Amino acid sequence: MTPQRLLGLTASHRKTGNSEIVLKAVAEKLPSWELSLVRLPDLKILPCKGCYACLMPGARCNLADDMEWLLEQIIGADGLIFAVPNYVMGPVGIMKMIADRALQAVAHYDRMRGKRTALALTLGREDYRGYADTALISQAAALGLFISRTELFYGTHPAEAALDERFSEKTASLALALSGEKAEIPNPGKRCPRCGSDLFRLRDGEFECALCKARATQEGSLLRFHYFHPEFGDEGREAHMKWLVGKKIEFREMKERLSEIQSRYRGGRWLSPRQEQAGDNE
Ligand SMILES: Cc1cc2nc3c(=O)[nH]c(=O)nc-3n(C[C@H](O)[C@H](O)[C@H](O)COP(=O)(O)O)c2cc1C
């Protein structure tokens, strides 16, 4: 029988740092799976140019980098685990660079959808968690992946996370989620049951999930969710994609009018560390 393919993606530069160790410790708990690893900061991932070219049927992103290769690795895996350090209260930047290319992943949705994915956030301290875990869940989900479980691993020095007495329990929990145990939202009543966010806005005296606009009232120390905005479910995602394609078509019709506005704002004295790029750019 061919082994299940587990793809471990670390967003840390640190060799045998906490993220890399978490990936390997989870894989140890899945002995019949075959682990392959990718160090995301070693990839060439360019910033999305915002041209929406990848949305058009049959079109491809024209950035020459490793994003398409990365998507193929993801598609080829049976399960994924991202291990991502918290930098400055949020997931380290390479995760956002990859998530910003999510529109390019849309063409692969049929092969990516529902791909079981475990998330590990490595971080120094709980009081500096910031928005990191919520953002990580949203960034991975933006690629069309199904987030089976998220765990937080605390440690500042490389390998320190493994000293935590709950390290083995947490890696086992991720392994279990990858091997098919039903996904569960940690901290029910404190996180949005649909998207996993624990960031909320006050809206008309209620709590509104900052990501998916689900609504909740407070009952004791817990939130009771009573409304889920249709736009942020699976059907809503498809409707949003159609809307985006519509905007691309609309752009063709509005192009001249918009270009007139742009012409008033072209040029400028742009500074660049590369001399040839500086000057009065048109
Ligand atoms: C530039 C930088 C910023 C960091 N910011 C945070 C932070 O905001 N919150 C936090 O809990 N840890 C923060 N950390 C600590 C790392 O998240 C932590 O050491 C993590 O375990 C690193 O994982 P790694 O060993 O896989 O690289 C920061 C570390 C660095 C280098």
PDBQT file of the ligand as one rigid body, heavy atoms in Angstrom, charges set to zero:
ROOT
HETATM    1  C1  LIG A 301      11.336  39.425  14.878  1.00  0.00    +0.000 C 
HETATM    2  C2  LIG A 301      10.612  38.537  15.841  1.00  0.00    +0.000 A 
HETATM    3  C3  LIG A 301       9.380  38.916  16.312  1.00  0.00    +0.000 A 
HETATM    4  C4  LIG A 301       8.681  38.104  17.197  1.00  0.00    +0.000 A 
HETATM    5  N1  LIG A 301       7.464  38.528  17.636  1.00  0.00    +0.000 NA
HETATM    6  C5  LIG A 301       6.762  37.752  18.501  1.00  0.00    +0.000 A 
HETATM    7  C6  LIG A 301       5.469  38.157  18.945  1.00  0.00    +0.000 A 
HETATM    8  O1  LIG A 301       4.934  39.200  18.567  1.00  0.00    +0.000 OA
HETATM    9  N2  LIG A 301       4.802  37.349  19.796  1.00  0.00    +0.000 N 
HETATM   10  C7  LIG A 301       5.344  36.185  20.259  1.00  0.00    +0.000 A 
HETATM   11  O2  LIG A 301       4.700  35.507  21.058  1.00  0.00    +0.000 OA
HETATM   12  N3  LIG A 301       6.578  35.764  19.846  1.00  0.00    +0.000 NA
HETATM   13  C8  LIG A 301       7.288  36.517  18.976  1.00  0.00    +0.000 A 
HETATM   14  N4  LIG A 301       8.534  36.099  18.537  1.00  0.00    +0.000 N 
HETATM   15  C9  LIG A 301       9.066  34.802  19.006  1.00  0.00    +0.000 C 
HETATM   16  C10 LIG A 301       8.872  33.665  18.032  1.00  0.00    +0.000 C 
HETATM   17  O3  LIG A 301       7.533  33.586  17.609  1.00  0.00    +0.000 OA
HETATM   18  C11 LIG A 301       9.243  32.345  18.698  1.00  0.00    +0.000 C 
HETATM   19  O4  LIG A 301      10.585  32.380  19.082  1.00  0.00    +0.000 OA
HETATM   20  C12 LIG A 301       8.985  31.138  17.823  1.00  0.00    +0.000 C 
HETATM   21  O5  LIG A 301       9.070  29.982  18.623  1.00  0.00    +0.000 OA
HETATM   22  C13 LIG A 301       9.994  31.026  16.690  1.00  0.00    +0.000 C 
HETATM   23  O6  LIG A 301       9.783  29.848  15.979  1.00  0.00    +0.000 OA
HETATM   24  P1  LIG A 301      10.964  29.132  15.166  1.00  0.00    +0.000 P 
HETATM   25  O7  LIG A 301      11.932  28.605  16.193  1.00  0.00    +0.000 OA
HETATM   26  O8  LIG A 301      10.310  28.067  14.405  1.00  0.00    +0.000 OA
HETATM   27  O9  LIG A 301      11.578  30.178  14.296  1.00  0.00    +0.000 OA
HETATM   28  C14 LIG A 301       9.253  36.897  17.655  1.00  0.00    +0.000 A 
HETATM   29  C15 LIG A 301      10.514  36.508  17.161  1.00  0.00    +0.000 A 
HETATM   30  C16 LIG A 301      11.176  37.313  16.277  1.00  0.00    +0.000 A 
HETATM   31  C17 LIG A 301      12.541  36.873  15.774  1.00  0.00    +0.000 C 
ENDROOT
TORSDOF 0
